[in-house]
Amino acid sequence: MRGLNNGRPGRPGDAVLVTGSSTGLGLETALCLASKGFVVFAAVRDLAQRADVLRAAAERGANLAVLRLDLTDPESIEDAVATIVEATGGIYGVVNNGGIGLRGCVEDCSPEEIRQVVDTNVLGTIAVTRAVIPHMREAGCGRILTVSSVGGRIAGFGVTIYCMTKFAQEGLGEGLAVELAPFGIQSIIIEPGIIKTTRWSRHRGTAERAMSEDSPYHDLFWASEAEADAIVDRNKTSPEQVALTIHRAITEDEPRLRYVVGRGASVAIFARRHLPEQMFERLYYGRQVQRLQRSTASAGTDALAEARR
Ligand SMILES: NC(=O)c1ccc[n+]([C@@H]2O[C@H](COP(=O)([O-])OP(=O)(O)OC[C@H]3O[C@@H](n4cnc5c(N)ncnc54)[C@H](OP(=O)(O)O)[C@@H]3O)[C@@H](O)[C@H]2O)c1
């Protein structure tokens, strides 16, 4: 895009840091970039995960380095970036992928749970970004890719706080694109739709009070969770598609500001962009509320209990 793209595209041999590489989209992205010749630093929160990442890399015939980076620990972020710069003389790219979820209506999320997700997804992403910018500025090139979500463009029932952090990432990524373009650095936002990863099982991040039958949102929330799980099961978008999109965004001559990944996400974002606002709100949000109300009116406790499992 004219004005925004002043630097050079990434090429094999460039150093790229991928946060949250222990599993899911981060692991797949680290493996994909490494197999395409990038010098990948796969960052994990806990070095106990190192062996698993190296095993996955060996299985794919990919070479990468694993280092520790906890998004809530500023010192670990500084150390990780210093290690990369010392080893390679600079850092071409960062994939701000690491993050956590928080599921539950706003009233059901505790201040501590909210602080944790804001610390990780927002403040952690900002800290990593601020740590790499000086090195990119010095080199006159670089790409900062932030893995937001379709939830960064369209919020939804029972995931408001998570979506709020993704909206924050969207604002960060967009503002950075303007601030950094004069220095040859591109900021790019990746917006995946729903993809089956540990995000939907082990890392689901359900707020404690959302589990309680005392919550006034209890039945609605579990009906919306059942709806989300049905979409996860139906969805055919794969982590590989996200990784390949990230590779494309790093290597394209003129990258876009945003890349949407997955059919469902593309349709929803297209509708939001092109439908008159009130029509979108009625069709998307209005119908969601109606559906949830209908299903809680018709669902027995057994169905809701099943969704909770
Ligand atoms: N899967 C989806 O449907 C979907 C859709 C849209 C956007 N996304 C976004 O894509 C990104 C990756 O999601 P995913 O589906 O791959 O989820 P995931 O399987 O839960 O992976 C999340 C990664 O983030 C790491 N992480 C969590 N807290 C961290 C911290 N404090 N410091 C460093 N790393 C931390 C996790 O490390 P540990 O293993 O140590 O916990 C893990 O490696 C997230 O930003 C998510 O919001 C996912």
The ligand as a Gaussian input file, in Angstrom:
#p B3LYP/6-31G(d) Opt

LIG

0 1
 N       -7.810000     -20.734000      17.908000
 C       -8.683000     -19.799000      17.583000
 O       -9.871000     -20.082000      17.347000
 C       -8.226000     -18.369000      17.450000
 C       -9.034000     -17.508000      16.696000
 C       -8.649000     -16.180000      16.556000
 C       -7.490000     -15.727000      17.159000
 N       -6.737000     -16.582000      17.900000
 C       -5.528000     -16.013000      18.525000
 O       -4.409000     -16.746000      18.079000
 C       -3.396000     -16.738000      19.083000
 C       -2.958000     -18.173000      19.351000
 O       -4.097000     -18.889000      19.779000
 P       -4.154000     -20.484000      19.786000
 O       -5.479000     -20.872000      19.251000
 O       -2.934000     -21.063000      19.205000
 O       -4.209000     -20.696000      21.364000
 P       -3.431000     -21.706000      22.318000
 O       -3.361000     -23.060000      21.678000
 O       -4.107000     -21.546000      23.626000
 O       -1.946000     -21.094000      22.380000
 C       -1.696000     -19.912000      23.075000
 C       -0.213000     -19.735000      23.225000
 O        0.012000     -18.533000      23.969000
 C        0.898000     -18.849000      25.030000
 N        0.758000     -17.982000      26.194000
 C       -0.274000     -17.841000      27.046000
 N        0.041000     -16.981000      28.040000
 C        1.318000     -16.592000      27.817000
 C        2.218000     -15.734000      28.483000
 N        1.894000     -15.119000      29.622000
 N        3.452000     -15.578000      27.962000
 C        3.833000     -16.209000      26.836000
 N        3.035000     -17.040000      26.156000
 C        1.788000     -17.229000      26.637000
 C        0.575000     -20.281000      25.399000
 O        1.636000     -20.807000      26.170000
 P        1.398000     -21.935000      27.311000
 O        1.350000     -23.244000      26.572000
 O        2.567000     -21.792000      28.201000
 O        0.114000     -21.611000      28.010000
 C        0.437000     -20.870000      24.014000
 O        1.709000     -21.140000      23.472000
 C       -4.000000     -16.043000      20.303000
 O       -3.580000     -14.714000      20.329000
 C       -5.501000     -16.128000      20.044000
 O       -6.194000     -15.081000      20.657000
 C       -7.067000     -17.891000      18.055000

